[in-house]
């Protein structure tokens, strides 16, 4: 079990080394900072989500954040995550929520909470080991 965890960590480290940021990322952030009016903690969260999105992809981001928050961050940054970020990366499976959504038959029904679950219990195969 410990060897498997170490292999997973190595896979994630290697995936993180392969993360590439577009050359215009600085311009996106500068424009967002210049245009932002209001609470800087929200701006900071939007920028952080953008950078995290390059590491894990936009699909895990839409599980981490509500649709309303995603829309708000996109508005602040002036980008659409689906168009600007990779769909998934080698680090996407680091998100337990993303792992769970993948085990459902229909990813988007799982994300929106519209997947029918018999007796409201489902075996997601995680063996209760959520870190």
Protein Blocks (a to p, Z undefined) as FASTA:
>chain_A
ZZmmmmmmmmmmmmmmmpccdfklmmmmmmmmmmpgcjfklmmmmmmmmmmmmmnojklm
mmmpcfklmmmmmmmnopafklmpcfbdfklmmpmklmmmmmpmblmlmmnopaccehhi
acehlnopaZZ
